[in-house]
């Protein structure tokens, strides 16, 4: 038989499926089901993972702590000569 044209983006979802791992919804491409036996598809239905949720924005004080930490790290890198 003939297979449909596949994209390079189909490799990762197909490999994850064949290893019986979940396929993230945001992953580009799709499972190349045309090349997989019907019995495998019956025995191992695809698992789709939910889209990842972005973390909630941090409150202002937490954001300031991070900025303070980044400033300290920048100063340390400057003292070591990595940053001018």
ABEGO torsion letter per residue (X at the ends): XBBBBBBAAAAAAAAAAAAGBBBBAABBEBBBAAABBAAAAAABBBBBBBBBBBBBBBBAAAAAAAAAAAAAAAAAAAAAGABX
